[in-house]
Amino acid sequence: MSEILPIIVVNWNGLSDTVECIDSLLESDYKDISIFLVDNDSSDDEGVTLQSKYKNHPKVTVILNKTNLGFGGAHNQVLDNYLQDISFDYLCLINNDAIVTKNSLSKAVDFAVIENVDVLSMKMVDYTQRHKMDNAGHRLLTNGEILPIGSQQNVDAYNEKHSNVGASGGACLISKKCIENIGLYDPFFFVGYEDAEYGLRARLTYHNCMYCPDAIVYHKGGQSIKKVFDTQYSIQTFRNIRYTNYKLLPWPVLIATAPYRLIRTCMIILIGFIIFRWSLSLVMIKSCLEFYIHDFSTSLKSRRALRKNRRLMGSLSVLRLMNSAVLNDIAKFYSIFVRKTPTAIEKYR
């Protein structure tokens, strides 16, 4: 493979995290790297500070945006404007709140080459509780959601490679041939769920998605998301899920799973009102209305564009790819409605 490994890191009001991330990359035993550090119009002149710190480093290119392009937009910007003349086989994405171990990049690249992987998930471990997992890639549920694998489970349970439905954008490799075939992030997304959609898009277009247990990254866990998480962000997340479903899933799968998704949505709305957890009910109602008013036609247009001149996985294969949502939903309902555990919506609003 080509020697250069381009790496994209996006900063938005996370200066200290970003510096720790970049320094860990520069200490990696994989020496042939080119880091593209994008500042997404941070406050307090963070971009200027980063530019001053790394302006003379030959492996770091600092890009200062005058507006916040979002997570996906910043990555697409680098791909479109900075990587056209670079020969590479894999693109690496690392969150600014992630710390790579010394050999994680070399382990990831070697694994990707040997296994012919198109979207590689690194072993993301909780930064503060290092006996717990953060993410081992994504899985698709029958309710249409795409969720992280292994979140808060014991790290020793994830020492074996496995296939999955794409990777967290916080620590992954994406092959150039995959990017040339299906692009990178969908501009529909601003912050959140763009990596989930991308992984499913890659898997449904027959790209190999796998988890590499030896490429270890310590992740602080959604530092940027916490800064923007509110009720509107929650509404947008549910809109993102529906957009992804209508864009990617075959019509027979959508029809087959529609009754469960409808019943599930109605139960959340009803129970939320009954036990006075109104924010949950309102988020579900608003997300449904806003999706069908604003996003439905966009998702269908994206669906047609993706299917043009591409072969996608059939309905039976997609159904086999799905994990049952029943146990996951039972656990979630029990936590929210019986144990009264605050949801992320209620915690951050």
N, C-alpha and C positions, 0 to 999 in steps of 0.2 A: 504494500500500500504506500501512498504518498507519506512523506515524513511529517509534513506540517499538520497539526491538529488545531484548527481555529476554535476558539472558545468564546462564547458570548455571556457576559455578566451584565445585568441591568441594575442600576442603583436608582432608588427613589426614596430620599430622606432616610437613608440607612448607612451613613458614612462609616461608622466604626465597624459594622458588620461587613461592609464591602471591603474595607482595607484588610480585615482578617481573612476574608475569602481570597482576595487577589494574592496576598502574601503566601497563602497555602498553595495556590496554583504555581507560583513562582518557585516554590520549594519542592515541587513534584519531581520525581525521577524521570518523568517523560519530558525531555528538554525541548523538543521541537514543537513548541506551542506558540500560538499567536492570539493574544487576549484582546477582545474588543469590549471595552468597558463603556457602556452607554449610561449617561446620566439623563434621567427622564424629567428634566426641569425641576430638580429638587430645590427646596428652600435653603436659606442660609449659605448660599454659594458653595454647596457641597460639590457641585460639578467642577468649579474652579479649583477647589482644594484638591480633588482627585487629579485634575489635570496637572497641577503644580507638582504633586507627589510623584506622578508616573511619567511626566512628559519626556524624560530622558531615558526611559527604559525601552530597550529595543523590542521587547516582547509585548508591550502594552500600547494599544491605541485607544485614547480617550475620546469619546464622541459626546458633545454637549448639545442636547436638544433644547430648543426654545419653548417647546410645548411637551406635555406628557403624552407620548404616543401609546401608552399602555404596554403591558407585558409582551403581548404578541406583536404589536406594531413595532416595538423597538427591535425585536429579533428579526422581523421581516426587513426592517431598514438596513440592518447589517448585511443580511443575505443579498439584498438587491444592490447595495451601494459599495460594499467593501470586500465581498468574497468572489466577485466575478472573475478576477484575475489571479486568484489563488488556487493552486492545484491541491485538492484534498479529497479524501475518501469518506471521512466522517466529520461531522460538525458536533461539537460538544456544547451543551447548555448547562450552566451551573447557576443556581440561585445565589444572590449576594449574601444570603444568610446561611450558606452551606460552606463547610470546611472539608476540603479533600484531604485524604491521607496521602502519604508520600508516594505510594505505588498504585493508587486507585485508577489513575488515568491509563497507565501502562497495562494494568490488569484488564481494564475495560476494552481497550483497543485490541489487545491480544485475543480476548474472548470473542469480540465482534468479528474478527477476521476468521478465527477457527470455526465458529458456529454460523458464519455467514448471516449475521444479525443486521437488520435494518433499523430497528428502534431498540436500543439497549437501555434497560433500567439498572441503575447502580443501586447498591445496598445502602439506602438512606436510613441512618440510625439517629435516634433522638439525641440531640446535642447535650442536654442536661441529664438525661437518664439513659446511659449508654448500654444498659441491658435490654432496652426496649427498641423495637423497630419504629421507623417513621413511615417507610414506604418501600415496597418491593415490586412496584409496577401497579397496573390497574386491572380490574375485573369488571365485567359487564353483568348487570343483574336483569332479571326478567321485567322489572318495573321501569327499565330504561336508564337507570342511573349507572354511572361509571364511578367506582369507588376505589380507594387505595387498598392494596393487599398488605396485610400484616401490621396495620397501624396499632401501636402500643402493645404489640405482642412480643414475646421473648425473642431476642435476636438469634438464639441458637436454633430456633425452629425454621430459620431461613438461610441455611447453609448450602442448599442445593439449587442448582439452576432450574428454571421452569419457563414455560411459555406464558405470555400474558396478553393483555389487550392494551399495550402501549406503556409508556413511562411517564413518571412525573417530570415536568419541565424543570424541576429543581436540580436534577442530576441525571443526565442522559447523553447518549450518543445517537445521532441520526445519520444514516448513510446518505451519501450524495445522490446515489441512484434513486433512493426513496424521495428525496427532495425534488429531483428532476421530474419524477413521475407525478407526485401529488402536491408539490409545493411545501410550504411550511405552515405557519399558523393562519387560520381563517380570520380575516379582518373584522368579522362580525363580533368577535370577542375583544374586550378591553383588558380586564383583569379577572382571571378565574375561568377554569374549565376549558381553556384553549388546548391544553396538553391532553386532556381527556378525549376531546373530539379528535385531536390529531392521531392519537394512538389507535382509536377505533377505526378511523379512516385508513390508517396504514394497514391494520389487520384485515379489514374487509377488502382491500385491494391486493391482498396476498403478499404482503411484506412480513418478514419474520420479526416478531417482537419477543424478546427474551430478557430474563433477569439474570444478572451476573453477581453472584454472592461474594466474590473476592474484591470487587471495586467498592470500597467502603467510603461513605461520605457522612459527615455529621451535620445534621440539619436542625436549625433553631426553630423551624416550624412556622411559616407564614407570617414573618415579621411585617411584610408590606401589606398583606391582607388584613391584619389586625388594625392597620391605620385607616382602612376604608370600610371596614365591616359595619354595616348598619342595615336597617330594614330594606332600603332600596337595593343594597348589594344582594341581600337574600332573595328579593324578588327577581333580580337579574339572573341569579344562579339557577332558579327554577325555569326561567325563560331559556337560559342556555341549554339546560337538559332537554327541553322540548325541541329546541332548534336542532340539536344534535340528533335526536331521534328521527325527526322528519327528514333531515338531510341525509342520514346514513342508512337507517334500517330499511330492509325490504318491506313493501306494503303488506305481504302476508304475515310478517312478524309483527308489524304495528297493529294489524287487525286482531291477531291471535292474542296479543298481550293487552289490548285495549280494555277489556272488562276489568282486569286486575288493577290497571292503572287508574281507571275511573273510580272503582270502589275505594281504592286506597286514598285518592284525593278527597273524595266525599267524606270518608271517615275522619281524616285529619281535620277538615273544616268543621264537621259536626262536633267531634269530641272537643276540639279547641274552644268552641262556643259554650259547650255544656260545662266545662270545668274552668271557664273564664281565662283560658290561655288565648286571648283574642288575637294576639300578634301572629300566632301560627296560622289561624284561620284567614286573617286578612292577607298574609303573604301568599297563601295558596290561591285565594280568590283573585288578587291583583295580578299575580304572575300568569294565571290562566287568561285573564282578560287582555293583559298587555301583549302576551304572546300572539294570540289569535288576531288582535287588532294590528299590531306593528310588525310581527316577525314571521308569521305563517307563510306569507307569500315569498319572503326572502329565503326561507328555508327550502321552499320548493324550487326556487330559482337555483340555489346552490346545489340541490339534489340533481337537477338536470345537467348542470355544468360538470359535476363530478362523474356522472355516468356516460358522458360523451366520450366515446372512443376508449373506454376502460371496462375491464371485466371485474365485476364485484362478486363477492361471496354470495351464494344462494341462500334461500330462506332456511332450509333444514340445517345447513352448516352454521348459520348465525344462531339458530335456536340451541344447537349443541354447544356453542361458544358461551351461552349465557349461564350464569349461576342463579339458582333460585333466590328470589327476593324475600320469600316468606319468613325464614328464620331471622334474616337481617331486620325486616320490618317489625317482627314480634319483639325483638330485643329493643328496637328503637321506640316502639310504642310503650313498652314497659318502663323504659328509662324516663321518657318524657311525661307520660300520663299517669303512671303509678308511683314511681319514685320521685316525681316532680323535679327531675333534673333540668336545670335551665338549658335551653337550646342555644346554639351559637347566636341565633337571632336575638334572643333575650339577653344573652350575656354581654354582647357588644353594643346593643342599641342605646 
